[in-house]
Amino acid sequence: MRPRRLRLGAPTVGAALGAAALAPLVDLLTLLVVALLRGQSADPPVVVEPGFALPLSRQERAPGRPALTVDLGQNGLYLDGWRVGAAAAALEGGGGRVEPLYAALLRAPKGPLRLRVDARVPFAALDRLLLTAREAGYAEVELVATKASSL
């Protein structure tokens, strides 16, 4: 068998035909990647506790920059996935701030704050969370809901 020698110069007809034959495959691959990216979300799925359900929203815009996340479910109160107290601290009591969350927010870095609350939680508890965030010094607070179109 004779070794092939690399020749510099104009490409041969077979090489040009091979590159042209790949063009439709590149287009198809691009369409496949776009379809996969449109169906995916950069946010991890919300799994705070069993049965946690976000309220519905009609907004189609994606959430903004990453934020510190406060989750309130039926059984617990969480700050970025770490339990800071029982849900009773936010669900019961007067109209004051939620003390376990307030203490945790004072230790956390300031920036945007994202509130995710179970759909079955009364609005009074959400109001107390907003009051707590404001008193802890958070000016930019985002409420999260599930998009109705994604169901």
Summary of the structure (lengths in Angstrom):
residues: 151
radius of gyration: 26.1
end to end distance: 63.1
largest distance: 90.1
contacts: 355
relative contact order: 0.16
helix: 36%
strand: 18%
